[in-house]
Amino acid sequence: MTTEQEPGQILLSLTNVEKSYGAVRALQDVAFEARAGEIVALVGDNGAGKSTLIKAIAGVSPADSARITFEGAAVSVETPQDAAKLGIATVYQDLALCDNLDVVANLFLGREQLMVGPYRSARLLDKLDMARQTRALLAGLGARIPDVLARVEDLSGGQRQAVAIARAILGEPKVVLLDEPTAALGVAQTAQVLQLLRRLKARGLGVVVISHNLADVFAVADRICVLRLGRNAGEFSTAEATHEQVVSAITGLTPSAGTGTGRQLHDLTSGGDLA
């Protein structure tokens, strides 16, 4: 199912975001937005504030202060339930899957469907319908998981990521946040996950991706937002930006051919991973 928003319409907007942990100011006057039918990458070095911002959006660790609008209306996000009600889903780096359960059980964990009719009073699970919905959802995402009754622990890293993404969109969110979705994946599995992200975009969702891997970012994102030391450090259209420009914003260094700074930037951009 696709959202009703026009591509490019602002779904989520945050301005004046502030977050401190004791004396440490993790976010200072940060602004960020997610748009329908767009993949926006949130990048920055370790400690830049990326995960802090995502946790604030997801309601896991609310901002100390912020102006937040969702679909043009002012909102407050104080808990994960607040985010879910708005239509914001989050896929964390650890995926939070139950390895001993099968794919269907993971998708419907906590929202299992009961059989209707004369069986309803016995509170029997409608396993056939849940399996049908699981197959349809995975097929719509282009995920390659032949057996939805396979235990998650027997799946590849890319398949596990697909299950986590499918679970996130089962509730038909409008914005999906993904924290390092390609971390520790091989080349083939990374390609599968990037294709999944494109499928989410095609469904009209606003897709927010945290990543250290600039090769993946440039392969899939439409827009790149850079955080540095808890502040906005730049925003780029992927089609117009270069790796060197983005790395310069991340590090605060200026590309300069033939200098040590220039060599450092080259090493970062050619290696892809900033972590």
MODANOR-V507479 format. One record per residue. N is the residue number from 1. RES is the residue in one letter. SS is DSSP state (2 for helix, 1 for strand, 0 for the rest). NEAR is the number of other C-alpha atoms within 12 Angstrom. D_LAST is the distance of its C-alpha to the last C-alpha in whole Angstrom. Layout:
# MODANOR-V507479
((N & RES & SS & NEAR & D_LAST) (N & RES & SS & NEAR & D_LAST))
This chain:
# MODANOR-V507479
((1 & M & 0 & 20 & 36) (2 & T & 0 & 22 & 34) (3 & T & 0 & 25 & 34) (4 & E & 0 & 19 & 37) (5 & Q & 0 & 21 & 35) (6 & E & 0 & 19 & 35) (7 & P & 0 & 21 & 32) (8 & G & 0 & 24 & 31) (9 & Q & 0 & 24 & 32) (10 & I & 1 & 29 & 30) (11 & L & 1 & 38 & 30) (12 & L & 1 & 40 & 28) (13 & S & 1 & 29 & 28) (14 & L & 1 & 32 & 26) (15 & T & 1 & 24 & 27) (16 & N & 1 & 23 & 27) (17 & V & 1 & 32 & 25) (18 & E & 1 & 30 & 25) (19 & K & 1 & 31 & 23) (20 & S & 1 & 22 & 23) (21 & Y & 1 & 15 & 23) (22 & G & 0 & 8 & 26) (23 & A & 0 & 8 & 25) (24 & V & 1 & 14 & 22) (25 & R & 1 & 22 & 22) (26 & A & 1 & 32 & 19) (27 & L & 1 & 38 & 20) (28 & Q & 1 & 28 & 23) (29 & D & 1 & 27 & 25) (30 & V & 1 & 37 & 22) (31 & A & 1 & 31 & 24) (32 & F & 1 & 38 & 22) (33 & E & 1 & 38 & 24) (34 & A & 1 & 43 & 24) (35 & R & 1 & 33 & 27) (36 & A & 0 & 35 & 29) (37 & G & 0 & 34 & 28) (38 & E & 1 & 39 & 25) (39 & I & 1 & 44 & 21) (40 & V & 1 & 43 & 19) (41 & A & 1 & 47 & 16) (42 & L & 1 & 46 & 14) (43 & V & 1 & 50 & 11) (44 & G & 0 & 41 & 9) (45 & D & 0 & 32 & 7) (46 & N & 0 & 23 & 7) (47 & G & 0 & 23 & 11) (48 & A & 0 & 33 & 12) (49 & G & 0 & 38 & 14) (50 & K & 2 & 39 & 13) (51 & S & 2 & 37 & 14) (52 & T & 2 & 36 & 17) (53 & L & 2 & 48 & 18) (54 & I & 2 & 44 & 18) (55 & K & 2 & 31 & 20) (56 & A & 2 & 38 & 22) (57 & I & 2 & 50 & 23) (58 & A & 2 & 36 & 23) (59 & G & 0 & 29 & 26) (60 & V & 0 & 23 & 24) (61 & S & 0 & 24 & 23) (62 & P & 0 & 30 & 26) (63 & A & 0 & 35 & 25) (64 & D & 0 & 26 & 28) (65 & S & 1 & 25 & 29) (66 & A & 1 & 28 & 28) (67 & R & 1 & 28 & 31) (68 & I & 1 & 34 & 30) (69 & T & 1 & 25 & 32) (70 & F & 1 & 30 & 32) (71 & E & 0 & 28 & 34) (72 & G & 0 & 19 & 35) (73 & A & 1 & 15 & 37) (74 & A & 1 & 17 & 35) (75 & V & 1 & 22 & 34) (76 & S & 0 & 28 & 33) (77 & V & 0 & 33 & 30) (78 & E & 0 & 24 & 30) (79 & T & 0 & 20 & 30) (80 & P & 2 & 23 & 28) (81 & Q & 2 & 18 & 31) (82 & D & 2 & 21 & 32) (83 & A & 2 & 33 & 29) (84 & A & 2 & 27 & 30) (85 & K & 2 & 22 & 34) (86 & L & 2 & 32 & 32) (87 & G & 0 & 30 & 31) (88 & I & 1 & 39 & 27) (89 & A & 1 & 38 & 25) (90 & T & 1 & 43 & 22) (91 & V & 1 & 35 & 20) (92 & Y & 0 & 30 & 17) (93 & Q & 0 & 26 & 15) (94 & D & 0 & 20 & 17) (95 & L & 0 & 31 & 20) (96 & A & 0 & 20 & 22) (97 & L & 0 & 33 & 25) (98 & C & 0 & 23 & 28) (99 & D & 0 & 22 & 27) (100 & N & 0 & 16 & 31) (101 & L & 0 & 21 & 32) (102 & D & 1 & 28 & 33) (103 & V & 2 & 41 & 31) (104 & V & 2 & 42 & 34) (105 & A & 2 & 33 & 34) (106 & N & 2 & 35 & 30) (107 & L & 2 & 40 & 31) (108 & F & 0 & 32 & 34) (109 & L & 0 & 21 & 33) (110 & G & 0 & 11 & 35) (111 & R & 0 & 16 & 37) (112 & E & 0 & 22 & 39) (113 & Q & 0 & 23 & 42) (114 & L & 1 & 20 & 45) (115 & M & 0 & 18 & 48) (116 & V & 0 & 15 & 51) (117 & G & 2 & 11 & 55) (118 & P & 2 & 10 & 56) (119 & Y & 2 & 12 & 53) (120 & R & 2 & 13 & 52) (121 & S & 2 & 11 & 54) (122 & A & 2 & 12 & 52) (123 & R & 0 & 15 & 49) (124 & L & 0 & 16 & 48) (125 & L & 1 & 22 & 44) (126 & D & 0 & 23 & 45) (127 & K & 2 & 24 & 42) (128 & L & 2 & 19 & 44) (129 & D & 2 & 19 & 43) (130 & M & 2 & 28 & 39) (131 & A & 2 & 27 & 39) (132 & R & 2 & 21 & 40) (133 & Q & 2 & 25 & 38) (134 & T & 2 & 35 & 35) (135 & R & 2 & 27 & 36) (136 & A & 2 & 22 & 36) (137 & L & 2 & 35 & 33) (138 & L & 2 & 35 & 31) (139 & A & 2 & 21 & 33) (140 & G & 2 & 26 & 33) (141 & L & 2 & 34 & 29) (142 & G & 0 & 27 & 30) (143 & A & 0 & 35 & 28) (144 & R & 0 & 27 & 29) (145 & I & 0 & 33 & 30) (146 & P & 0 & 18 & 34) (147 & D & 0 & 22 & 35) (148 & V & 0 & 35 & 34) (149 & L & 0 & 25 & 36) (150 & A & 0 & 23 & 33) (151 & R & 1 & 25 & 31) (152 & V & 2 & 31 & 28) (153 & E & 2 & 20 & 27) (154 & D & 2 & 20 & 28) (155 & L & 0 & 28 & 26) (156 & S & 0 & 25 & 23) (157 & G & 2 & 31 & 20) (158 & G & 2 & 32 & 21) (159 & Q & 2 & 39 & 24) (160 & R & 2 & 41 & 23) (161 & Q & 2 & 45 & 20) (162 & A & 2 & 46 & 24) (163 & V & 2 & 48 & 26) (164 & A & 2 & 45 & 23) (165 & I & 2 & 47 & 24) (166 & A & 2 & 43 & 27) (167 & R & 2 & 35 & 28) (168 & A & 2 & 36 & 26) (169 & I & 2 & 41 & 29) (170 & L & 0 & 34 & 32) (171 & G & 0 & 24 & 33) (172 & E & 0 & 27 & 33) (173 & P & 0 & 32 & 30) (174 & K & 0 & 41 & 30) (175 & V & 1 & 49 & 26) (176 & V & 1 & 49 & 23) (177 & L & 1 & 46 & 20) (178 & L & 1 & 43 & 17) (179 & D & 1 & 34 & 14) (180 & E & 0 & 35 & 11) (181 & P & 0 & 44 & 14) (182 & T & 0 & 41 & 13) (183 & A & 0 & 28 & 11) (184 & A & 0 & 21 & 12) (185 & L & 0 & 23 & 15) (186 & G & 0 & 16 & 17) (187 & V & 2 & 16 & 18) (188 & A & 2 & 16 & 21) (189 & Q & 2 & 25 & 20) (190 & T & 2 & 30 & 17) (191 & A & 2 & 26 & 20) (192 & Q & 2 & 30 & 22) (193 & V & 2 & 40 & 20) (194 & L & 2 & 38 & 19) (195 & Q & 2 & 30 & 23) (196 & L & 2 & 37 & 23) (197 & L & 2 & 44 & 22) (198 & R & 2 & 30 & 24) (199 & R & 2 & 32 & 27) (200 & L & 2 & 43 & 26) (201 & K & 2 & 34 & 26) (202 & A & 2 & 24 & 30) (203 & R & 0 & 31 & 31) (204 & G & 0 & 33 & 31) (205 & L & 0 & 41 & 28) (206 & G & 1 & 50 & 25) (207 & V & 1 & 49 & 22) (208 & V & 1 & 50 & 19) (209 & V & 1 & 49 & 16) (210 & I & 1 & 42 & 12) (211 & S & 0 & 41 & 10) (212 & H & 0 & 38 & 6) (213 & N & 1 & 36 & 8) (214 & L & 2 & 38 & 11) (215 & A & 2 & 29 & 13) (216 & D & 2 & 38 & 14) (217 & V & 2 & 42 & 14) (218 & F & 2 & 32 & 17) (219 & A & 2 & 26 & 18) (220 & V & 2 & 35 & 19) (221 & A & 0 & 38 & 19) (222 & D & 0 & 33 & 22) (223 & R & 1 & 34 & 20) (224 & I & 1 & 45 & 17) (225 & C & 1 & 41 & 17) (226 & V & 1 & 42 & 15) (227 & L & 1 & 42 & 14) (228 & R & 1 & 31 & 14) (229 & L & 0 & 27 & 15) (230 & G & 0 & 32 & 17) (231 & R & 1 & 35 & 19) (232 & N & 1 & 33 & 19) (233 & A & 1 & 33 & 18) (234 & G & 1 & 28 & 19) (235 & E & 1 & 30 & 20) (236 & F & 1 & 31 & 20) (237 & S & 1 & 24 & 23) (238 & T & 0 & 26 & 20) (239 & A & 0 & 15 & 24) (240 & E & 0 & 16 & 24) (241 & A & 0 & 23 & 21) (242 & T & 0 & 23 & 19) (243 & H & 2 & 33 & 15) (244 & E & 2 & 31 & 16) (245 & Q & 2 & 31 & 18) (246 & V & 2 & 44 & 15) (247 & V & 2 & 43 & 12) (248 & S & 2 & 33 & 15) (249 & A & 2 & 31 & 15) (250 & I & 2 & 41 & 12) (251 & T & 2 & 30 & 12) (252 & G & 0 & 24 & 16) (253 & L & 0 & 23 & 17) (254 & T & 0 & 21 & 19) (255 & P & 0 & 27 & 19) (256 & S & 0 & 16 & 22) (257 & A & 0 & 13 & 23) (258 & G & 0 & 11 & 24) (259 & T & 0 & 13 & 22) (260 & G & 2 & 14 & 20) (261 & T & 2 & 20 & 18) (262 & G & 2 & 21 & 19) (263 & R & 2 & 18 & 17) (264 & Q & 2 & 23 & 14) (265 & L & 2 & 32 & 14) (266 & H & 2 & 28 & 15) (267 & D & 2 & 18 & 12) (268 & L & 2 & 29 & 10) (269 & T & 2 & 30 & 12) (270 & S & 2 & 18 & 13) (271 & G & 2 & 18 & 10) (272 & G & 0 & 23 & 9) (273 & D & 1 & 27 & 6) (274 & L & 0 & 28 & 4) (275 & A & 0 & 19 & 0))
